[in-house]
């Protein structure tokens, strides 16, 4: 019963319109933008890593004034955060697991939408949502968040696996319009070094955290975990950046909570959820449902 509840919740979260079968199961045999044997397919199959990593990524993205202004001024996150997160989760899953033709069509639509977004950040700089520099930052922070969440709370990844993860998603990022995304851990570190001075303390970041803590996203029985998972996400932000954007004074994750998050992440990694895009994509390619779970 608990597994069925989780499957139903996940299916609704990823695709609230109930079209997941159409999106990820068909056409049979069509490959995704990223190969099934990739590190990315293993990381993104874990709901906890995606949740925590997504929060980490958004914290870093909103701390860049132009990105923060764009999200707060031109999206529905403040008014309808759950709906917005569903759309974001759906786009991420299609980019990783969807058939190539559908993923390319979706990404083209997102790019057209970005081309219409223009504005001015609180620091006076103008911005475009399709600015390659901003797209590089959004993609890099997303990759960093998901990878670090999996590494910290699910299973440690080797340096080779970490480099592979960044390299695997670079072609997808270029479809979105990014031009200089990091393709290794070293390149990611260099980008963070360059961008750190541009990050700022912002009420937007604090408002985002409050929204994440209180929104009804997780199933009711485990919703009290949202606060713990949010703290776990904050602790993944590099220490110097955390201090720069005003999050360093937040209490650390207590030891028992760290163990709880880790145990939950490892348990989630063993679940073969029929509604998860990873499982449906395996079926599309003629692979066993547990193909990703058996790769160790």
Rosetta blueprint (number, residue, H / E / L):
1 X L
2 X H
3 X H
4 X H
5 X H
6 X H
7 X H
8 X H
9 X H
10 X H
11 X H
12 X H
13 X H
14 X H
15 X L
16 X L
17 X L
18 X L
19 X L
20 X H
21 X H
22 X H
23 X H
24 X H
25 X H
26 X L
27 X L
28 X L
29 X L
30 X L
31 X L
32 X L
33 X L
34 X L
35 X L
36 X L
37 X L
38 X L
39 X H
40 X H
41 X H
42 X H
43 X H
44 X H
45 X L
46 X L
47 X H
48 X H
49 X H
50 X H
51 X H
52 X H
53 X H
54 X H
55 X H
56 X H
57 X H
58 X H
59 X H
60 X H
61 X H
62 X H
63 X L
64 X E
65 X H
66 X H
67 X H
68 X H
69 X H
70 X H
71 X H
72 X H
73 X H
74 X H
75 X L
76 X L
77 X L
78 X L
79 X L
80 X L
81 X H
82 X H
83 X H
84 X H
85 X H
86 X H
87 X H
88 X H
89 X H
90 X H
91 X H
92 X H
93 X H
94 X H
95 X H
96 X H
97 X H
98 X L
99 X L
100 X H
101 X H
102 X H
103 X H
104 X H
105 X H
106 X H
107 X H
108 X H
109 X H
110 X H
111 X H
112 X H
113 X H
114 X H
115 X L
116 X L
117 X L
118 X E
119 X E
120 X E
121 X L
122 X L
123 X L
124 X L
125 X L
126 X E
127 X E
128 X E
129 X L
130 X L
131 X L
132 X H
133 X H
134 X H
135 X H
136 X H
137 X H
138 X H
139 X H
140 X H
141 X H
142 X H
143 X H
144 X H
145 X H
146 X H
147 X H
148 X H
149 X H
150 X H
151 X H
152 X H
153 X H
154 X L
155 X L
156 X L
157 X L
158 X L
159 X H
160 X H
161 X H
162 X H
163 X H
164 X H
165 X H
166 X H
167 X H
168 X H
169 X H
170 X H
171 X H
172 X H
173 X H
174 X H
175 X H
176 X H
177 X L
178 X L
179 X L
180 X L
181 X L
182 X L
183 X L
184 X L
185 X H
186 X H
187 X H
188 X H
189 X H
190 X H
191 X H
192 X H
193 X H
194 X H
195 X H
196 X H
197 X H
198 X H
199 X E
200 X L
201 X L
202 X L
203 X H
204 X H
205 X H
206 X H
207 X H
208 X H
209 X H
210 X H
211 X H
212 X H
213 X H
214 X H
215 X L
216 X L
217 X L
218 X L
219 X L
220 X H
221 X H
222 X H
223 X L
224 X L
225 X H
226 X H
227 X H
228 X H
229 X H
230 X H
231 X H
232 X H
233 X H
234 X H
235 X L
236 X L
237 X L
238 X L
239 X H
240 X H
241 X H
242 X H
243 X H
244 X H
245 X L
246 X L
247 X L
248 X L
249 X L
250 X L
251 X L
252 X L
253 X L
254 X L
255 X H
256 X H
257 X H
258 X H
259 X H
260 X H
261 X H
262 X H
263 X H
264 X H
265 X H
266 X H
267 X H
268 X H
269 X H
270 X H
271 X L
272 X L
273 X L
274 X L
275 X L
276 X L
277 X H
278 X H
279 X H
280 X H
281 X H
282 X H
283 X H
284 X H
285 X L
286 X L
287 X L
288 X L
289 X L
290 X L
291 X L
292 X L
293 X L
294 X L
295 X L
296 X L
